[in-house]
Amino acid sequence: MNRIVYLAVAVTMSLSPQSWAQRSAGNDLIRVVLPRTVEAGTCHLQYSLVGPFGGYGGFARPKLDASEFEIETVHEGEAVQGLQIILFCPGYQIETITFNALPALDRRTVQVQPRPLGTVRFRGMVRGLTLQQVEVLHVDVGYTPWWICEFFRWMDCGLGEWRVASVELETDGSFSVALPDFARDATIRSFTQPGELSFRIRDQKTGNSMFDLRPAASNATSWGRVPVADTYPGVQMFDAESPK
């Protein structure tokens, strides 16, 4: 079984908030650097900042033509006092980084070496859907990482989905897809809510959702999703519904 890298960095600093503001007035960013072998453009980096401004959550995109993410250390004119980072790259294990206080300037670059993450097979069948033979449809799979709320300690937590897979839907309504093995991710397993999977048929040209797929079984959550599991035996039946 693959191991998960859980990176936690705690640094205690004695500088006053005024000193931090002075030292962070320039371009003194936190940089998260990936190996060139990892396609950074497919990665999802989410962060939470704390400071005199309260709390702030955001996302970062990699720098153009680089495997590097940059995160601000000054927000709304105030120095950041601490931050947490979550990095998900398809095919790799979850990385988490925690700074309880900002490190010195020469320690603000974090080199991350992601380890490969295994997959688990999922088979589904969409019933009651008549397909046009001339149209190729795809099932997109989204992952809602509820554990993020606990990691960031957010009380009001509105989460978006991570798109983790897309597979062609067969003309008989069946599909088979290899999903990230989130159930065996050590970071995710350390939290009480591992997350849920949603399935929908999406127009690949426009990106619009054509049908939401609701699990036709008692194992579905109240949101009409499939809980993350280490195995998905048999074939999961779905009903196609118009998107809400």
matplotlib code that plots the C-alpha trace (Angstrom):
import matplotlib.pyplot as plt

x = [0.0, 1.3, 2.2, 0.8, 3.1, 1.7, 3.8, 3.3, 5.6, 5.3, 7.6, 7.5, 8.6, 9.1, 8.7, 5.9, 3.0, 4.6, 7.9, 6.1, 4.4, 7.7, 9.5, 6.5, 6.0, 7.9, 7.3, 8.0, 5.6, 5.3, 6.3, 5.2, 7.4, 6.7, 9.0, 8.9, 7.5, 4.3, 1.9, 1.2, -1.6, -3.8, -3.2, -5.6, -4.1, -6.4, -5.2, -6.5, -4.8, -5.1, -4.0, -5.3, -7.8, -9.4, -9.5, -9.4, -9.6, -8.4, -7.0, -3.7, -2.8, 0.8, 3.0, 3.0, 5.4, 6.5, 5.8, 5.4, 2.6, 2.7, 0.7, 0.5, 1.9, 0.2, -3.6, -5.6, -2.4, -1.9, 0.8, -0.3, 0.4, -0.3, -1.6, -2.6, -2.3, -3.9, -2.4, -4.1, -2.6, -4.4, -2.6, -0.7, -1.3, -2.7, -0.2, -1.0, 1.3, 0.7, 2.6, 1.5, 3.7, 5.5, 9.0, 12.1, 12.4, 15.0, 12.6, 9.5, 10.1, 8.6, 9.8, 7.1, 7.7, 4.3, 4.0, 1.8, -1.8, -3.5, -6.9, -10.0, -12.5, -16.0, -18.8, -22.1, -25.2, -27.6, -31.1, -33.9, -31.7, -32.1, -28.9, -28.6, -26.2, -24.6, -23.8, -21.0, -21.7, -19.3, -19.8, -17.8, -17.0, -16.6, -15.2, -16.4, -13.7, -15.7, -12.6, -11.2, -13.7, -12.2, -8.6, -9.2, -11.5, -14.2, -17.6, -19.3, -17.9, -19.1, -17.1, -16.7, -16.0, -12.7, -13.2, -11.3, -12.4, -14.3, -15.2, -17.2, -20.8, -21.5, -24.6, -26.2, -25.9, -22.9, -19.6, -16.4, -13.9, -10.7, -11.1, -8.4, -8.2, -9.1, -10.2, -6.6, -5.2, -3.6, -4.4, -8.1, -8.4, -7.3, -10.5, -14.1, -15.6, -13.7, -15.9, -18.4, -18.5, -21.0, -21.7, -23.2, -23.4, -21.8, -21.7, -17.9, -18.1, -19.9, -19.1, -22.8, -24.4, -26.9, -28.0, -27.3, -26.9, -28.6, -27.6, -30.6, -29.6, -29.8, -26.0, -26.4, -26.0, -28.8, -27.2, -27.6, -23.9, -21.8, -19.6, -15.9, -15.0, -12.0, -14.0, -17.1, -18.5, -20.9, -22.6, -24.0, -27.4, -28.1, -31.2, -30.6, -32.2, -32.4, -29.8, -31.2]
y = [0.0, 3.4, 5.7, 9.3, 12.2, 14.4, 17.5, 19.7, 22.6, 24.6, 27.6, 29.9, 33.5, 36.3, 39.2, 41.7, 42.1, 45.5, 43.7, 41.1, 43.8, 45.5, 42.2, 41.1, 44.4, 43.1, 40.0, 37.6, 34.9, 31.3, 29.1, 25.5, 23.8, 20.5, 18.3, 18.8, 15.3, 16.4, 18.4, 21.3, 22.7, 19.7, 20.2, 21.8, 24.0, 25.5, 27.6, 29.3, 32.4, 33.8, 37.2, 40.6, 40.5, 37.4, 34.3, 34.1, 31.1, 31.0, 29.0, 29.3, 28.5, 27.5, 30.1, 30.1, 27.5, 26.6, 23.9, 26.5, 27.9, 31.3, 32.2, 35.8, 36.6, 40.0, 40.2, 43.4, 45.3, 43.1, 40.5, 36.8, 35.2, 31.6, 29.5, 26.0, 24.5, 21.5, 20.2, 17.6, 16.4, 13.7, 10.4, 11.5, 11.5, 14.4, 16.9, 19.2, 22.0, 23.9, 27.1, 28.1, 31.2, 32.5, 31.2, 33.3, 34.6, 31.9, 29.1, 30.2, 27.7, 24.3, 21.5, 18.8, 15.3, 13.7, 9.9, 8.0, 7.2, 3.9, 3.6, 1.6, 0.3, 1.6, 0.3, 2.0, 1.6, 4.5, 3.2, 4.8, 6.8, 6.6, 7.6, 8.9, 6.7, 9.7, 11.3, 10.3, 11.0, 11.1, 10.5, 13.0, 12.1, 14.8, 14.4, 16.6, 16.6, 17.2, 16.6, 20.0, 21.8, 19.9, 20.6, 24.3, 24.4, 26.2, 26.3, 27.6, 25.4, 25.7, 23.3, 22.9, 19.5, 18.2, 16.6, 13.3, 11.3, 11.3, 8.2, 7.5, 6.2, 3.0, 2.8, 0.4, 3.0, 1.3, 2.7, 1.6, 4.1, 4.0, 6.4, 7.7, 5.4, 8.2, 5.6, 4.6, 8.1, 8.6, 12.3, 11.8, 8.8, 11.0, 12.9, 11.9, 12.7, 11.2, 12.7, 11.8, 11.1, 12.7, 11.5, 13.5, 13.4, 16.5, 18.1, 17.9, 20.8, 23.3, 21.9, 22.1, 19.3, 17.3, 14.9, 14.4, 10.7, 9.8, 6.4, 4.1, 2.4, 2.8, 3.4, 6.9, 9.9, 12.4, 14.5, 11.8, 10.9, 7.8, 7.7, 7.1, 3.5, 1.2, -1.1, -0.7, -4.2, -5.1, -2.5, 0.8, 1.6, 5.3, 7.3, 10.2, 13.4, 16.9, 19.2, 21.4]
z = [0.0, -0.9, 1.9, 2.2, 2.9, 5.6, 5.9, 9.0, 9.7, 12.9, 13.4, 16.4, 15.7, 18.1, 15.7, 16.4, 13.9, 12.9, 12.1, 10.1, 8.1, 7.3, 6.3, 4.2, 2.5, -0.5, -2.6, 0.2, -0.8, 0.3, -2.7, -3.1, -5.7, -7.5, -9.5, -13.2, -13.6, -12.0, -14.2, -11.9, -14.2, -13.2, -9.4, -7.0, -4.3, -1.6, 1.4, 4.5, 6.0, 9.5, 10.8, 12.0, 9.2, 10.6, 8.3, 4.5, 2.2, -1.4, -4.3, -6.1, -9.7, -10.8, -12.3, -16.1, -17.5, -14.0, -11.4, -8.6, -6.7, -4.8, -1.8, -0.4, 3.0, 3.2, 3.0, 3.0, 4.0, 7.1, 7.6, 7.6, 10.9, 9.9, 7.0, 6.0, 2.5, 0.8, -2.5, -4.6, -7.9, -9.9, -9.6, -6.4, -2.7, -0.8, 0.6, 3.6, 4.9, 8.1, 9.2, 12.7, 12.1, 9.1, 8.7, 8.0, 4.5, 3.5, 4.5, 2.6, -0.3, 0.2, -2.1, -2.3, -3.6, -4.2, -4.0, -6.5, -5.4, -6.3, -7.9, -7.3, -9.9, -10.0, -12.3, -12.9, -14.9, -15.9, -16.3, -18.2, -20.5, -24.3, -26.0, -29.6, -31.4, -33.1, -29.7, -27.5, -23.8, -20.9, -17.2, -15.0, -11.4, -8.8, -5.3, -2.4, 0.3, 3.4, 5.6, 4.4, 6.7, 9.7, 8.6, 8.2, 11.2, 9.2, 10.8, 7.6, 4.9, 1.4, -0.8, -4.5, -6.1, -7.5, -10.9, -10.5, -13.6, -16.9, -18.9, -21.9, -21.4, -23.3, -25.5, -23.0, -20.2, -18.5, -17.5, -15.7, -14.3, -12.2, -9.2, -6.9, -3.9, -1.4, 1.3, 1.7, 1.8, 5.3, 5.3, 4.5, 6.9, 9.8, 9.6, 10.4, 7.0, 4.0, 1.4, -1.3, -5.0, -7.4, -11.0, -13.9, -17.6, -19.0, -22.5, -23.2, -25.6, -23.4, -20.0, -19.1, -17.0, -19.0, -16.3, -12.6, -11.8, -8.5, -6.9, -6.9, -3.6, 0.1, 0.3, -1.2, 1.1, 1.7, -1.1, -3.6, -3.7, -3.2, 0.0, -0.5, 0.0, -0.3, -2.7, -4.8, -5.4, -8.2, -10.4, -8.9, -10.5, -11.3, -12.3, -14.7, -13.5, -15.0, -13.3, -10.6]

ax = plt.figure().add_subplot(projection="3d")
ax.plot(x, y, z, "-o")
ax.set_aspect("equal")
plt.show()
